[in-house]
C-alpha cells in the first residue's frame, strides 16, 4: 500500500487542520505587516504611486513617491485616500524598502512606471477607501488656490475634501435625472439684460455678470432660474452663499423651480454623514447643481457651467483656516479654469465687484431707475444737526423722526431696528466735517492708542501736526451712540408691542407679519412675512467709524441688506420707510438715499486706485514677534516694486478675552507689517513669501511668523 493510501486511512480532522495551518503560514510569507510590506511583491504595471501627504508645512509642499504592493494594485487608483509611512530616514532600509516613520493620511494623485527619486521607496501602507475623491480638476484648483494665497496644497485639500464617512460611501447615489426644460425669465424681466443672460446660459454660453439685485424677496428665485437655465444645457451649476439661512432660501427656491432630486445642499448644519453623502452624489455625477456655504466653493461639480456667489462682501466668505482663501477669488479661479459662466450677486456692491466691471472681465447686470424706485423703500436721514435741535433725542437718545416712523409702521406690520454689535470701535475723524483721519505717507488710518500721540495704524509714523485735508480743522472725534440703551428706550415707549431680538446668540430666520419690534444686529435680520413696514438704522457712527479700510463700504452693505427687507414704494401705496441715524452728507449715506451702491463702489475704486489701496494693489500681512517679523522681511526676496508698511505693534490680547482668527497669543506683543505691490506683482509676492517661510521652516524649529495674503481687514 502506498504512503498516500496509508494517510487516507488516518483521521481527516488532523489533516485538515494541518492543511489550514500550512495555507495560512504560506499566505503570510509575501505579505508582511501593512506598515512595511516587507518582502511583498510590487505591482507589475505602474508600481510607483505619487502621493500628497496630509502635512501642511510649506517646506513639505510637494508630491512624494511610494511603492505600490501587488495586493493594493487594484484599489490604489488616482484620487483615493491612502495611508503612508512618513518621516523614515534614508538609513532605515531593509530588503530594498524604506521602513519606519509615522502613519499619516494622504491622497494618491498619480500612478507612474518610475520615480524621480533614486533612493529606496517606502510602500503604501494601505488604501483607506477605493472611492476616488480627488479628481484632476479639483487637484488643479487646489494647487492654484495654494499658490495664490502662499499656502500648501495639503491645507487646501483639507478644506476641499470633507472627512470620510464609510456608511455614506457604502450607499449608492441616485441615478442622475435628465436636464430640465428651460425656465421662464420670471422676475429677471425687471433687469435690462436679465432675459438675455438666462438665454445665454440655456444655450451653453459662458456670460460673466456682476448683478446688482433689486431689494425684496425675489433674489433666491432668480438664482434658481439661472441654475435651471444652466442645467438645461446639460452642464452643472454651483451657488455659494454666506450662511445657512441664505442657503435654506436658495434650497427652497431650487426645489420649487427644479423639483426634487436635482440639487444638493452642502452646509455644516446637515451633519458630517449627510453632508458627505451629498458631496459624493455631486462627485459621482448624480446631481449637477449645488448650493452651500463657504466650503462648497470646492464642490466637484461635473461639467461646470455656472458659478454663483451671493453677497460677496459678507465676512463669512473668508475662510479662517490656512491658507484663508476667499470664496469669491476661488470661484473666479474656477470660472477662468473651467471657462464657465460667472454671476456675482448682491443687493449692494463691493469694490472688487466694481473692479470686475471696470476691467471689462464681467458685464453689469442692473435694473433701470424706475424699477429701483418701485422696489426700494423711502430713505430718510437724521444727522448731527437734527439730533442737536431735537429735545426727544437729547432726552432719550432717539430722534423724534424715529419715534414717529416706528409709531406709524406698527399700525401695518413689524418694524426692524438695526443696532451695531459690540466690538465696533470707531476710528478717528475730523470733528467738523467727519473726514477720516489718514496718514500723509501711506494713507493708513490714524489712531491714538490709550490716549497717546497720533500715529498711523499701517506704517507706524507719527502725525503730531495733523489737520483735516478737507476743511483744515485740527480737532478729532470718535463718538458712538449707545445701541443697547436705545433698544431699551424703544421697548419702554411701546409697552404693548412684543419685542423680538436676533443676534449672535440667537438668530431668527423669519418673523410673522404682525406688528412687533424686531431688534437685530447687522447680518442677523430675520425676514418678515410681507416685508417690514419700517426700519431704523441706528448708531451709524459706530459702523462708519470703524478703523477699517472697508468701513464705508461695509456700513452701506449692512444698511442696504436691512432696508431690502422693507416694503418697496411701488407696492400699492403701502411702501415702507427707513430712517438712518447718520450724517446725511457722508458718501455712504448719500448712496443709501439714492439707492446707488454701484456708484458708491465705483467712486471707492477710483479713490483706492489713486492711493494704491486694495483691490487695485495686492497686499499681504506678516505678523509675529517683533524680531521674527524683522528677520523674515530682511530674508524674504520680495519683488522690487514691493513696499513695506510698518511694522507696527498689534493690540495685546488679554488672557481669557475674545480672540479672532489670526490674533496673537494672549499676553504676547506681536507686530504686523503690510507688504504692498502694484497690479501684476501679486503672484510674485505670494511666491516670495511662501518661499521665505518654507526656507525658515526647513532650517528647523517652529516659525511664529504668520502670513495672510489679501487680508480682509487692514485698518
C-alpha positions as CSV (number, residue, x, y, z in Angstrom):
1,X,0.0,0.0,0.0
2,X,1.3,3.4,-0.9
3,X,2.0,6.0,1.6
4,X,-0.9,8.1,0.2
5,X,-3.3,5.3,0.9
6,X,-1.9,5.0,4.4
7,X,-2.6,8.7,5.0
8,X,-6.1,8.4,3.6
9,X,-6.9,5.9,6.4
10,X,-5.9,8.3,9.1
11,X,-8.5,10.6,10.7
12,X,-9.4,13.5,8.4
13,X,-9.6,16.2,11.0
14,X,-5.9,16.4,11.9
15,X,-5.1,16.5,8.2
16,X,-7.5,19.4,7.5
17,X,-6.1,21.4,10.5
18,X,-2.6,20.9,9.3
19,X,-3.6,21.9,5.8
20,X,-5.2,25.1,7.1
21,X,-2.2,25.9,9.2
22,X,0.1,25.4,6.2
23,X,-2.1,27.6,4.0
24,X,-2.1,30.4,6.5
25,X,1.6,30.2,7.0
26,X,2.3,30.4,3.3
27,X,-0.2,33.3,2.8
28,X,1.7,35.3,5.4
29,X,5.0,35.0,3.8
30,X,4.7,37.5,0.9
31,X,2.5,39.9,2.8
32,X,4.3,41.4,5.8
33,X,2.7,43.8,8.2
34,X,1.0,46.7,6.4
35,X,3.4,49.2,7.9
36,X,6.3,47.9,5.8
37,X,5.1,45.2,3.3
38,X,8.5,43.7,3.7
39,X,9.1,41.0,1.1
40,X,5.8,41.7,-0.7
41,X,5.8,41.8,-4.5
42,X,5.2,45.1,-6.2
43,X,2.6,45.9,-8.8
44,X,3.7,44.7,-12.2
45,X,2.5,47.8,-14.0
46,X,2.9,51.4,-12.7
47,X,4.5,50.3,-9.4
48,X,5.0,53.9,-8.2
49,X,2.3,56.0,-6.5
50,X,2.7,59.7,-6.3
51,X,1.1,60.9,-3.1
52,X,0.2,64.3,-1.5
53,X,0.5,63.7,2.2
54,X,-1.5,65.5,4.9
55,X,1.3,67.7,6.1
56,X,0.5,71.4,5.8
57,X,4.1,72.6,6.4
58,X,5.3,74.7,3.4
59,X,8.7,73.1,3.1
60,X,6.9,69.7,2.5
61,X,4.6,71.1,-0.2
62,X,5.4,68.6,-2.8
63,X,4.5,65.1,-4.0
64,X,6.1,62.0,-2.5
65,X,6.7,58.7,-4.3
66,X,5.7,55.3,-2.7
67,X,5.9,51.8,-4.0
68,X,2.6,50.0,-4.7
69,X,2.3,46.5,-3.3
70,X,0.8,44.0,-5.7
71,X,-2.2,43.3,-3.3
72,X,-3.1,47.1,-3.4
73,X,-2.7,47.3,-7.2
74,X,-6.5,47.3,-8.0
75,X,-7.6,49.7,-5.2
76,X,-4.7,52.1,-5.4
77,X,-6.2,54.3,-8.1
78,X,-5.6,58.0,-8.6
79,X,-7.9,60.0,-6.3
80,X,-8.3,57.6,-3.5
81,X,-7.4,58.1,0.2
82,X,-4.3,56.3,1.3
83,X,-2.2,55.9,4.4
84,X,1.6,56.0,4.2
85,X,4.6,55.9,6.4
86,X,6.2,59.3,6.6
87,X,9.4,60.5,8.2
88,X,11.6,57.5,7.9
89,X,15.3,58.2,7.4
90,X,17.3,57.1,4.4
91,X,19.3,54.7,6.7
92,X,16.2,52.7,7.6
93,X,16.2,50.4,4.6
94,X,15.5,46.6,4.7
95,X,15.3,44.4,1.7
96,X,15.4,47.4,-0.5
97,X,12.4,49.1,1.1
98,X,12.5,52.2,3.3
99,X,10.8,51.5,6.7
100,X,9.8,53.3,9.8
101,X,8.2,56.7,10.2
102,X,4.7,57.6,11.3
103,X,1.4,56.6,9.7
104,X,-0.4,59.6,8.1
105,X,-3.2,60.1,5.6
106,X,-2.8,61.3,2.1
107,X,-4.2,61.2,-1.4
108,X,-2.9,59.2,-4.4
109,X,-2.7,61.6,-7.3
110,X,-0.9,59.5,-10.0
111,X,0.5,56.1,-10.8
112,X,3.8,56.0,-12.6
113,X,6.2,53.5,-14.0
114,X,9.3,55.0,-12.5
115,X,10.2,57.5,-9.8
116,X,12.3,60.7,-9.9
117,X,13.7,59.7,-6.5
118,X,16.8,57.5,-6.9
119,X,16.7,56.0,-3.4
120,X,14.6,53.2,-2.0
121,X,10.9,53.8,-1.7
122,X,8.6,53.0,1.2
123,X,5.5,51.1,0.3
124,X,1.9,52.3,0.6
125,X,0.7,51.2,4.0
126,X,-3.0,50.9,3.0
127,X,-5.8,52.2,0.8
128,X,-8.3,53.7,3.1
129,X,-11.2,53.6,0.7
130,X,-11.5,52.6,-3.0
131,X,-13.7,55.7,-3.6
132,X,-11.9,58.3,-5.8
133,X,-12.5,61.7,-4.2
134,X,-9.7,63.8,-5.7
135,X,-10.0,64.3,-9.4
136,X,-7.7,66.2,-11.7
137,X,-9.9,69.3,-11.8
138,X,-10.1,69.6,-8.0
139,X,-6.4,68.9,-7.7
140,X,-5.6,71.7,-10.2
141,X,-7.9,74.1,-8.4
142,X,-6.4,73.3,-5.0
143,X,-2.9,73.9,-6.4
144,X,-4.0,77.3,-7.9
145,X,-5.5,78.4,-4.6
146,X,-2.5,77.3,-2.6
147,X,-0.2,79.3,-4.9
148,X,-2.4,82.4,-4.8
149,X,-2.5,82.5,-1.0
150,X,1.1,81.4,-0.3
151,X,-0.2,78.2,1.3
152,X,0.3,74.5,1.0
153,X,-1.6,72.0,-1.2
154,X,-2.4,69.8,1.8
155,X,-4.1,72.7,3.7
156,X,-6.3,73.5,0.7
157,X,-7.3,69.8,0.3
158,X,-8.3,69.7,3.9
159,X,-10.8,72.4,3.0
160,X,-11.8,70.9,-0.3
161,X,-12.4,67.3,0.6
162,X,-14.8,66.6,3.5
163,X,-13.9,63.9,6.1
164,X,-14.8,60.3,5.1
165,X,-17.9,58.5,6.2
166,X,-17.8,54.8,5.5
167,X,-21.5,54.4,5.9
168,X,-22.2,57.2,3.3
169,X,-19.7,55.6,0.9
170,X,-21.4,52.2,1.1
171,X,-24.7,53.6,-0.1
172,X,-25.1,54.2,-3.9
173,X,-26.1,57.6,-5.1
174,X,-29.3,58.1,-7.0
175,X,-29.4,57.9,-10.8
176,X,-29.0,61.3,-12.5
177,X,-32.1,62.9,-13.9
178,X,-32.4,64.3,-17.4
179,X,-31.9,68.0,-18.0
180,X,-34.9,70.2,-17.1
181,X,-36.8,72.4,-19.6
182,X,-35.6,76.0,-20.0
183,X,-37.2,78.1,-17.3
184,X,-39.3,81.3,-17.9
185,X,-37.5,84.5,-17.2
186,X,-39.8,85.4,-14.3
187,X,-38.7,88.3,-12.3
188,X,-35.4,88.5,-14.4
189,X,-37.5,90.7,-16.7
190,X,-37.1,93.5,-14.2
191,X,-33.4,93.7,-15.3
192,X,-32.4,95.2,-18.6
193,X,-30.2,92.2,-19.6
194,X,-31.8,89.6,-17.4
195,X,-33.6,87.5,-20.0
196,X,-30.6,87.6,-22.3
197,X,-28.4,86.3,-19.5
198,X,-30.7,83.3,-18.9
199,X,-30.9,82.6,-22.7
200,X,-27.2,82.6,-23.0
201,X,-26.9,80.1,-20.1
202,X,-29.6,77.8,-21.6
203,X,-27.7,77.8,-25.0
204,X,-24.4,76.7,-23.4
205,X,-22.8,80.1,-23.2
206,X,-20.5,81.5,-20.5
207,X,-21.6,85.0,-19.7
208,X,-19.9,86.8,-16.8
209,X,-22.0,89.3,-14.9
210,X,-22.0,91.4,-11.7
211,X,-25.6,91.5,-10.7
212,X,-27.0,94.4,-8.5
213,X,-30.2,92.7,-7.2
214,X,-33.3,94.7,-6.5
215,X,-34.5,94.8,-2.9
216,X,-37.1,92.3,-2.0
217,X,-37.5,88.5,-1.6
218,X,-37.0,87.5,-5.2
219,X,-33.2,87.1,-5.4
220,X,-33.3,83.4,-4.3
221,X,-35.8,82.5,-7.1
222,X,-33.7,84.5,-9.6
223,X,-30.6,82.4,-8.7
224,X,-32.7,79.3,-9.0
225,X,-33.8,80.2,-12.5
226,X,-30.2,80.9,-13.6
227,X,-29.2,77.4,-12.3
228,X,-32.1,75.8,-14.1
229,X,-31.1,77.5,-17.4
230,X,-27.6,76.1,-16.9
231,X,-28.9,72.6,-16.3
232,X,-31.0,72.9,-19.4
233,X,-27.7,73.0,-21.4
234,X,-26.5,69.7,-19.8
235,X,-24.0,71.4,-17.6
236,X,-23.7,71.8,-13.8
237,X,-24.0,74.9,-11.5
238,X,-22.6,75.9,-8.2
239,X,-24.0,78.5,-5.8
240,X,-22.1,79.8,-2.7
241,X,-24.0,81.9,-0.1
242,X,-22.7,83.3,3.2
243,X,-24.8,81.4,5.8
244,X,-27.2,78.6,6.4
245,X,-30.2,80.9,6.3
246,X,-29.4,82.1,2.8
247,X,-28.7,78.5,1.8
248,X,-32.1,77.5,3.0
249,X,-33.8,80.1,0.9
250,X,-31.9,79.1,-2.3
251,X,-32.6,75.5,-1.5
252,X,-36.3,76.1,-1.3
253,X,-36.2,78.1,-4.5
254,X,-34.3,75.4,-6.3
255,X,-36.8,72.8,-5.2
256,X,-39.7,74.9,-6.4
257,X,-38.1,75.6,-9.8
258,X,-36.3,72.3,-10.5
259,X,-38.2,69.8,-8.3
260,X,-36.8,67.2,-6.0
261,X,-33.5,65.3,-6.7
262,X,-31.8,67.7,-9.0
263,X,-29.6,69.6,-6.5
264,X,-27.5,69.1,-3.3
265,X,-27.3,71.2,-0.2
266,X,-23.9,71.4,1.4
267,X,-24.0,73.1,4.8
268,X,-22.5,72.3,8.2
269,X,-25.9,72.0,9.7
270,X,-26.6,68.8,7.8
271,X,-24.1,66.8,9.8
272,X,-20.9,65.0,8.6
273,X,-22.5,61.9,7.2
274,X,-25.4,63.5,5.3
275,X,-23.1,66.3,4.0
276,X,-20.5,63.7,2.8
277,X,-23.3,61.7,1.1
278,X,-24.5,64.8,-0.7
279,X,-20.9,65.6,-1.7
280,X,-20.4,62.1,-3.0
281,X,-23.6,62.4,-5.1
282,X,-22.1,65.5,-6.7
283,X,-18.7,63.8,-7.2
284,X,-20.4,60.8,-8.8
285,X,-22.4,63.0,-11.1
286,X,-25.8,62.0,-9.6
287,X,-26.7,65.7,-9.2
288,X,-25.4,68.6,-11.2
289,X,-26.5,71.6,-9.1
290,X,-25.0,72.6,-5.7
291,X,-25.9,75.3,-3.2
292,X,-23.9,75.7,0.0
293,X,-21.9,77.9,2.3
294,X,-18.2,78.7,2.1
295,X,-16.8,75.1,1.9
296,X,-19.0,74.4,-1.1
297,X,-16.7,76.6,-3.2
298,X,-14.6,73.5,-3.9
299,X,-17.6,71.2,-4.7
300,X,-16.6,68.8,-7.5
301,X,-19.5,69.6,-9.9
302,X,-19.2,67.8,-13.2
303,X,-19.2,69.8,-16.5
304,X,-19.4,73.0,-14.5
305,X,-21.3,75.7,-16.5
306,X,-22.0,78.4,-13.9
307,X,-20.6,79.6,-10.6
308,X,-22.6,82.0,-8.4
309,X,-21.7,83.8,-5.3
310,X,-24.2,85.8,-3.3
311,X,-23.3,88.8,-1.1
312,X,-19.5,88.6,-1.7
313,X,-18.9,91.3,0.9
314,X,-20.1,89.2,3.8
315,X,-17.2,88.2,6.1
316,X,-18.4,84.6,6.2
317,X,-17.0,84.1,2.7
318,X,-13.4,84.4,4.1
319,X,-12.1,81.1,5.3
320,X,-10.5,81.3,8.7
321,X,-8.3,78.2,8.3
322,X,-5.0,78.2,6.3
323,X,-4.4,79.5,3.7
324,X,-7.5,81.5,4.3
325,X,-8.9,81.8,0.8
326,X,-12.0,83.9,-0.1
327,X,-14.9,82.2,-1.8
328,X,-15.1,85.0,-4.5
329,X,-11.5,84.5,-5.5
330,X,-11.8,80.7,-5.6
331,X,-14.9,81.0,-7.8
332,X,-13.1,83.4,-10.1
333,X,-10.3,80.8,-10.5
334,X,-12.9,78.2,-11.3
335,X,-14.6,80.4,-13.9
336,X,-11.3,81.0,-15.6
337,X,-10.1,77.4,-15.4
338,X,-13.3,75.8,-16.5
339,X,-14.3,78.6,-18.8
340,X,-17.8,78.7,-17.3
341,X,-20.3,81.4,-16.6
342,X,-19.9,83.6,-13.5
343,X,-22.5,85.5,-11.6
344,X,-21.7,87.7,-8.6
345,X,-24.9,89.0,-7.0
346,X,-25.8,91.2,-4.1
347,X,-28.2,94.0,-3.2
348,X,-25.1,96.1,-2.5
349,X,-21.8,96.3,-4.5
350,X,-18.3,95.7,-3.3
351,X,-15.2,97.4,-4.7
352,X,-14.0,94.1,-6.0
353,X,-17.2,93.6,-7.9
354,X,-16.9,97.1,-9.4
355,X,-13.3,96.3,-10.4
356,X,-14.5,93.2,-12.4
357,X,-16.8,95.5,-14.4
358,X,-14.2,98.3,-14.7
359,X,-11.7,96.0,-16.2
360,X,-14.2,94.5,-18.6
361,X,-13.9,91.0,-17.2
362,X,-17.7,91.0,-16.4
363,X,-20.7,92.9,-17.5
364,X,-23.0,94.9,-15.3
365,X,-26.5,93.4,-14.7
366,X,-28.7,96.1,-13.2
367,X,-32.3,97.3,-13.3
368,X,-33.5,100.7,-14.6
369,X,-34.0,103.6,-12.2
370,X,-37.8,103.3,-12.4
371,X,-37.6,99.7,-11.2
372,X,-35.3,100.6,-8.4
373,X,-37.6,103.4,-7.2
374,X,-40.6,101.0,-7.1
375,X,-38.7,98.2,-5.3
376,X,-36.8,100.3,-2.8
377,X,-38.3,101.9,0.4
378,X,-38.2,105.6,1.2
379,X,-35.0,106.5,2.9
380,X,-34.9,109.4,5.4
381,X,-31.8,110.6,7.4
382,X,-31.2,112.2,10.8
383,X,-27.8,113.9,11.2
384,X,-26.0,115.6,14.0
385,X,-27.7,118.9,13.4
386,X,-31.2,117.4,13.8
387,X,-30.1,115.5,16.9
388,X,-28.7,118.7,18.5
389,X,-32.0,120.5,18.0
390,X,-34.2,117.5,18.9
391,X,-35.4,117.6,22.5
392,X,-36.5,114.0,22.3
393,X,-33.2,112.9,21.0
394,X,-31.3,114.6,23.8
395,X,-33.6,113.0,26.5
396,X,-34.0,109.5,25.1
397,X,-31.1,109.4,22.6
398,X,-33.6,108.7,19.8
399,X,-34.8,111.4,17.4
400,X,-38.4,112.3,17.0
401,X,-38.5,111.2,13.4
402,X,-37.6,107.7,14.5
403,X,-40.4,107.7,17.2
404,X,-42.9,108.8,14.6
405,X,-41.7,106.2,12.0
406,X,-42.0,103.4,14.5
407,X,-45.5,104.5,15.6
408,X,-46.8,104.7,12.0
409,X,-45.1,101.4,11.0
410,X,-46.6,99.4,13.8
411,X,-50.0,100.2,12.5
412,X,-49.5,98.0,9.5
413,X,-46.7,95.5,10.4
414,X,-43.4,94.7,12.1
415,X,-40.7,97.3,12.5
416,X,-37.0,96.4,12.2
417,X,-34.4,98.1,14.4
418,X,-30.8,97.5,13.4
419,X,-28.2,98.2,16.1
420,X,-24.4,97.6,15.8
421,X,-23.0,94.7,17.6
422,X,-20.5,95.0,20.4
423,X,-16.9,95.4,19.2
424,X,-17.5,98.2,16.7
425,X,-14.7,100.6,17.7
426,X,-14.7,103.9,15.8
427,X,-11.7,105.3,14.0
428,X,-10.7,109.0,14.3
429,X,-12.3,111.6,12.0
430,X,-12.4,115.3,11.7
431,X,-14.7,116.8,14.3
432,X,-16.0,119.4,11.9
433,X,-16.6,117.6,8.6
434,X,-16.2,113.9,9.6
435,X,-13.5,113.2,7.1
436,X,-11.5,110.1,8.2
437,X,-8.0,111.0,9.6
438,X,-5.3,109.3,7.5
439,X,-1.6,109.2,7.3
440,X,0.2,111.5,4.8
441,X,2.7,108.9,3.9
442,X,0.7,105.8,3.2
443,X,-2.9,107.0,3.7
444,X,-3.4,104.5,6.6
445,X,-5.8,105.3,9.4
446,X,-4.6,107.4,12.3
447,X,-5.1,106.2,15.8
448,X,-4.3,107.3,19.4
449,X,-3.9,104.1,21.5
450,X,-4.6,104.7,25.1
451,X,-4.9,108.5,24.5
452,X,-1.2,108.7,23.4
453,X,0.1,110.7,20.4
454,X,-1.3,110.2,17.0
455,X,0.3,107.5,14.8
456,X,-0.5,105.5,11.7
457,X,-2.0,102.1,12.1
458,X,-0.2,100.8,9.0
459,X,3.3,102.3,8.9
460,X,3.6,103.5,12.5
461,X,4.7,107.0,11.6
462,X,3.6,109.8,14.0
463,X,1.3,112.6,13.0
464,X,1.8,115.4,15.6
465,X,0.7,118.2,13.2
466,X,-2.3,116.6,11.7
467,X,-5.0,118.8,10.1
468,X,-8.0,117.8,8.0
469,X,-7.3,117.8,4.3
470,X,-10.9,118.8,3.5
471,X,-11.6,121.7,5.9
472,X,-8.3,122.4,7.7
473,X,-9.7,121.7,11.2
474,X,-7.3,120.2,13.8
475,X,-9.7,118.6,16.2
476,X,-10.7,114.9,16.0
477,X,-13.7,113.0,17.2
478,X,-14.7,109.4,18.0
479,X,-18.3,109.1,19.0
480,X,-20.6,106.1,19.5
481,X,-24.3,106.3,20.5
482,X,-25.2,103.6,22.9
483,X,-27.1,100.9,21.0
484,X,-28.3,98.8,23.9
485,X,-29.9,101.8,25.7
486,X,-31.6,102.9,22.5
487,X,-33.2,99.5,22.2
488,X,-34.4,99.6,25.8
489,X,-36.0,103.0,25.2
490,X,-37.9,101.6,22.3
491,X,-39.3,98.8,24.5
492,X,-40.4,101.2,27.2
493,X,-42.0,103.6,24.6
494,X,-44.2,100.8,23.2
495,X,-45.0,98.5,26.1
496,X,-48.0,96.8,24.4
497,X,-45.9,95.7,21.4
498,X,-43.9,92.5,21.5
499,X,-40.1,92.9,21.1
500,X,-38.1,90.2,19.4
501,X,-34.3,90.1,19.3
502,X,-32.0,88.5,16.8
503,X,-28.2,88.4,17.3
504,X,-25.1,86.3,17.8
505,X,-26.6,84.0,20.4
506,X,-30.0,83.5,18.8
507,X,-30.7,84.4,15.2
508,X,-34.2,84.3,13.9
509,X,-34.9,83.1,10.3
510,X,-38.3,84.8,10.0
511,X,-41.0,86.7,11.9
512,X,-44.7,86.9,11.4
513,X,-46.2,89.9,9.6
514,X,-48.0,91.1,12.7
515,X,-46.9,94.4,14.5
516,X,-43.8,93.9,16.6
517,X,-40.4,95.5,17.2
518,X,-37.5,93.3,15.9
519,X,-34.1,94.4,17.3
520,X,-31.3,92.8,15.3
521,X,-27.5,93.2,14.8
522,X,-26.2,93.6,11.3
523,X,-26.4,90.4,9.4
524,X,-28.9,88.8,11.8
525,X,-32.1,90.5,10.5
526,X,-34.9,88.0,10.0
527,X,-37.2,88.1,7.1
528,X,-40.7,89.4,7.8
529,X,-43.8,87.9,6.1
530,X,-44.9,90.5,3.6
531,X,-41.9,92.7,4.4
532,X,-41.3,95.2,7.3
533,X,-43.4,98.3,7.5
534,X,-40.4,100.4,8.6
535,X,-36.8,100.1,9.7
536,X,-34.5,102.2,12.0
537,X,-30.8,102.0,11.2
538,X,-29.3,103.4,14.5
539,X,-25.8,104.4,15.6
540,X,-24.5,105.0,12.1
541,X,-21.2,106.4,13.6
542,X,-20.5,103.0,15.2
543,X,-20.4,101.4,11.7
544,X,-18.9,104.3,9.7
545,X,-16.2,105.0,12.3
546,X,-14.7,101.5,12.4
547,X,-10.9,101.5,11.9
548,X,-11.1,99.6,8.7
549,X,-10.5,100.5,5.0
550,X,-13.9,99.0,4.2
551,X,-15.9,100.8,6.9
552,X,-17.9,102.9,4.5
553,X,-18.5,100.0,2.1
554,X,-19.4,97.6,4.9
555,X,-21.8,100.1,6.5
556,X,-23.6,100.7,3.2
557,X,-23.8,97.0,2.6
558,X,-25.3,96.4,6.0
559,X,-27.8,99.2,5.6
560,X,-29.0,98.1,2.2
561,X,-29.3,94.5,3.3
562,X,-31.6,95.6,6.1
563,X,-33.5,98.1,4.0
564,X,-34.1,95.4,1.3
565,X,-36.4,93.6,3.8
566,X,-38.7,96.7,4.0
567,X,-41.7,97.0,1.7
568,X,-41.0,98.9,-1.5
569,X,-42.7,102.1,-2.6
570,X,-44.4,100.5,-5.6
571,X,-46.5,98.0,-3.6
572,X,-50.0,99.6,-3.7
573,X,-49.1,102.7,-1.8
574,X,-48.1,100.8,1.3
575,X,-44.4,101.5,0.9
576,X,-42.1,101.3,3.9
577,X,-39.9,103.9,5.4
578,X,-36.2,103.6,6.5
579,X,-34.7,106.1,8.9
580,X,-30.8,106.1,9.2
581,X,-29.2,107.9,12.0
582,X,-26.0,109.2,10.4
583,X,-24.7,112.4,8.9
584,X,-26.6,112.8,5.6
585,X,-23.6,114.5,3.8
586,X,-21.4,111.4,4.1
587,X,-20.9,109.4,0.9
588,X,-22.3,106.0,2.1
589,X,-25.4,107.8,3.5
590,X,-26.0,109.6,0.2
591,X,-25.6,106.3,-1.7
592,X,-28.3,104.7,0.5
593,X,-30.7,107.6,0.0
594,X,-30.2,107.3,-3.8
595,X,-30.1,103.5,-3.6
596,X,-26.9,103.6,-5.6
597,X,-24.4,101.0,-4.3
598,X,-22.8,100.6,-7.7
599,X,-22.0,104.3,-7.9
600,X,-20.5,104.3,-4.4
601,X,-18.3,101.3,-5.2
602,X,-17.1,102.9,-8.4
603,X,-16.1,106.1,-6.5
604,X,-14.4,104.0,-3.8
605,X,-12.5,102.1,-6.5
606,X,-11.3,105.3,-8.1
607,X,-10.1,106.6,-4.8
608,X,-8.3,103.4,-3.9
609,X,-6.6,103.4,-7.3
610,X,-5.3,106.9,-6.6
611,X,-4.0,105.9,-3.1
612,X,-2.7,102.4,-4.1
613,X,-5.2,100.5,-1.9
614,X,-6.6,97.0,-2.5
615,X,-8.1,95.7,-4.6
616,X,-6.2,97.8,-7.2
617,X,-3.0,96.8,-5.4
618,X,-2.2,93.4,-3.8
619,X,-1.3,93.3,-0.1
620,X,-0.1,90.7,2.4
621,X,0.1,90.9,6.2
622,X,3.1,89.5,8.1
623,X,2.5,89.1,11.8
624,X,4.6,87.7,14.6
625,X,7.0,88.6,17.4
626,X,8.9,91.8,16.5
627,X,12.3,90.1,16.0
628,X,10.7,87.3,13.9
629,X,8.9,89.8,11.6
630,X,12.0,91.9,11.2
631,X,14.2,88.8,10.3
632,X,11.6,87.4,8.0
633,X,11.2,90.6,6.0
634,X,15.0,91.0,5.8
635,X,15.5,87.5,4.4
636,X,12.5,87.4,2.0
637,X,13.3,88.1,-1.6
638,X,10.4,90.5,-2.1
639,X,9.6,91.8,-5.6
640,X,11.5,95.0,-6.5
641,X,8.3,97.0,-6.6
642,X,7.1,95.8,-3.1
643,X,6.5,98.5,-0.4
644,X,6.7,97.5,3.2
645,X,4.5,99.5,5.6
646,X,5.5,99.1,9.3
647,X,5.9,97.0,11.3
648,X,3.6,98.4,13.9
649,X,2.6,96.7,17.3
650,X,-0.7,94.9,17.4
651,X,-3.0,95.2,20.5
652,X,-2.2,92.7,23.2
653,X,-4.9,90.2,23.7
654,X,-5.7,89.8,27.4
655,X,-5.9,86.2,28.7
656,X,-9.4,84.9,28.8
657,X,-10.6,87.7,26.4
658,X,-12.3,87.1,23.0
659,X,-10.0,86.2,20.1
660,X,-10.4,86.3,16.4
661,X,-8.6,84.1,13.9
662,X,-5.1,85.4,13.4
663,X,-4.8,87.2,16.7
664,X,-1.5,86.8,18.6
665,X,-1.4,84.5,21.7
666,X,-2.8,86.1,24.8
667,X,-0.4,88.4,26.6
668,X,2.2,88.4,23.8
669,X,3.3,91.5,22.0
670,X,3.3,91.0,18.2
671,X,4.0,93.3,15.3
672,X,2.3,93.5,11.9
673,X,3.9,94.6,8.6
674,X,1.9,95.2,5.4
675,X,3.6,94.4,2.1
676,X,2.0,96.2,-0.9
677,X,2.7,95.6,-4.6
678,X,1.1,97.1,-7.7
679,X,-1.1,95.2,-10.1
680,X,0.6,92.3,-11.8
681,X,3.0,91.5,-9.0
682,X,0.6,89.6,-6.7
683,X,1.8,86.2,-7.8
684,X,5.4,87.2,-7.4
685,X,4.7,88.5,-3.9
686,X,2.8,85.3,-2.8
687,X,5.7,83.1,-4.2
688,X,8.3,85.1,-2.4
689,X,6.5,85.0,0.9
690,X,5.9,81.3,0.5
691,X,9.5,80.5,-0.3
692,X,10.8,82.6,2.6
693,X,8.6,80.9,5.1
694,X,9.4,77.4,3.7
695,X,13.1,78.1,3.9
696,X,12.8,79.2,7.6
697,X,10.8,76.0,8.4
698,X,13.2,73.8,6.6
699,X,16.1,75.1,8.8
700,X,14.3,73.6,11.8
701,X,12.1,74.7,14.6
702,X,8.7,76.3,14.6
703,X,8.2,79.6,13.0
704,X,5.8,82.0,14.7
705,X,5.5,84.3,11.7
706,X,2.1,84.2,10.1
707,X,1.3,85.3,6.5
708,X,-2.1,86.3,5.1
709,X,-2.5,87.3,1.5
710,X,-5.3,89.8,0.8
711,X,-6.3,90.3,4.5
712,X,-10.0,91.3,4.8
713,X,-9.3,93.9,7.4
714,X,-6.2,96.1,7.2
715,X,-7.3,99.2,9.1
